[in-house]
Structure formats: structure tokens, C-alpha cells
Amino acid sequence: MPSTGIYRVHHDSHRLMHEATLLGGTFFPICKQCGKEVRFELIRKANEMLVIAGSHHAILEDWTDGPELAKATGS
């Protein structure tokens, strides 16, 4: 599960890197096209009280099956 913060999102060759804000206590989202091959790198932790909740980018979907396919890099 991610810490609340800004993440660099790396896809498996179909899309350039982009950034996303993820909230702590949730699963990393999966990619509609590359699925489990998407990787998340924490750029900067954020105070959850200062983050405005919203939906993920259209290419990412909420994770519902479990954390075994979600992968992160960084600290």
C-alpha cells in the first residue's frame, strides 16, 4: 500500500512516464493496458490532510483483487 504522496508512474512501453497523487491506506491502481507491469516510484510524501481526493488518471483503475500485483520502487 502506498504512503500518501506524489508518485512517478512508469508503464510497460505503451505510455510515457507521468505523475499521480496517491492516498495512503489504498492499493496501488493497475493500468488498463499494461496491468501489473505498471510501476510506482515515490517522489515526495505528502500530508494526507492537504490532499484533495479525486479519481485516478483515466488510464489507471482502482485495485480490487489484492496487493500481490502492485509494485513500487523507492522509499
C-alpha positions in Angstrom: 0.0 0.0 0.0 1.3 3.4 -0.8 2.1 6.3 1.5 0.2 9.5 0.7 2.3 11.3 -1.8 3.3 12.1 -5.4 4.4 9.1 -7.4 6.2 8.8 -10.7 4.3 6.2 -12.8 6.2 4.0 -15.2 4.3 2.0 -17.8 5.4 -1.0 -19.8 6.4 0.7 -23.1 2.9 1.9 -24.2 3.0 5.3 -22.4 5.5 7.9 -21.2 6.1 8.3 -17.5 3.6 10.6 -15.7 2.9 11.6 -12.1 0.0 10.8 -9.8 -1.0 11.6 -6.3 -2.0 8.5 -4.3 -3.5 8.3 -0.8 -2.1 6.2 2.0 -4.1 3.1 3.0 -5.2 2.3 -0.5 -3.8 -0.2 -3.0 -1.7 1.0 -6.0 -4.0 1.2 -9.0 -3.4 -1.0 -12.1 -3.1 0.1 -15.7 -5.9 -0.6 -18.1 -3.3 -1.5 -20.8 -0.2 -2.9 -19.1 -1.9 -4.2 -15.9 0.6 -5.5 -13.4 3.6 -4.1 -15.3 2.9 -0.5 -14.1 5.5 0.7 -11.5 5.2 3.5 -8.9 8.1 5.5 -7.6 7.5 7.7 -4.6 8.8 11.2 -5.4 7.6 13.1 -2.4 5.5 12.2 0.6 2.5 14.5 1.4 0.4 15.3 4.4 -2.9 13.5 3.7 -4.8 16.3 5.3 -3.6 18.6 2.5 -4.5 16.3 -0.4 -7.8 16.8 -2.2 -9.3 13.4 -3.0 -10.1 12.7 -6.6 -10.2 9.9 -9.1 -7.1 8.4 -10.7 -6.0 9.3 -14.2 -8.2 7.6 -16.8 -5.5 5.0 -17.7 -5.3 3.7 -14.1 -8.0 1.7 -12.4 -8.7 1.0 -8.7 -7.2 -2.2 -7.5 -9.7 -4.7 -6.2 -8.1 -8.1 -6.3 -5.3 -7.7 -3.8 -1.8 -6.3 -3.4 0.2 -9.1 -4.9 0.5 -7.5 -8.4 1.1 -3.9 -7.2 4.8 -3.0 -7.2 6.5 0.1 -6.0 10.0 1.4 -6.2 11.8 4.0 -4.0 11.0 4.6 -0.3 
